[in-house]
Amino acid sequence: MSKYVKNLVSEHLRGRLGNVQDALLVNMIGLDANANSRLRASLRDKNIHVMVVKNSLAARATEGTPLAPLFAGLENTAAICWGAEDIVSLAKEVAKLAKDKEYSPFQARGGMMDGECLDAARVEQISKWPSREEQLSIISGQILSPGATLAGQLDSVGGALASQIEQIGEEEDAGDVEEPAAA
């Protein structure tokens, strides 16, 4: 490949990966064409992009970006995945597809998260974390819990007081009814 073509490809890659902060490297070697197409369609439906790229060109294109350490010293062919809602959702989807026998050679090789290089084992750990949506629901539950507990406690005390007042009122009404009958 001529230097001119390499520069064109590098610029194209730089444009596609320019805003990407977090990504995963995956192994796609050994997938047949039909499985590869189904895998890519499945990922595309979840807004996940996959691109197989020559390591030296990817290293050249990501030079000076947060993804640069991802391609440093990389050997063999790899594909880069990015997208989804967040890196946890991306890791969950890659881990789920890696366990599917239909895509058996597909697996995570590593990745980049918040400037930290990840190995395959770390990607597997991250896939078990709660997603952004789950984290927001946990946090909102923790925020609302003290208020709900306080309201329940106030309601139970108020309910007990109302019950006692009602009981006293019933006793007084029963006493008023008995007096005229005795007279």
TAFEN-V40907 format. One record per helix or strand of 3 or more residues. SS is the DSSP state (a for helix, b for strand). FROM is the first residue (numbers start at 1). LEN is the number of residues. If there is no record, write none. Layout:
<<SS:FROM:LEN> <SS:FROM:LEN>>
This chain:
<<a:3:15> <b:23:5> <a:33:13> <b:48:6> <a:55:7> <a:68:4> <b:78:6> <a:87:13> <a:101:3> <b:107:7> <b:116:4> <a:120:7> <a:132:51>>
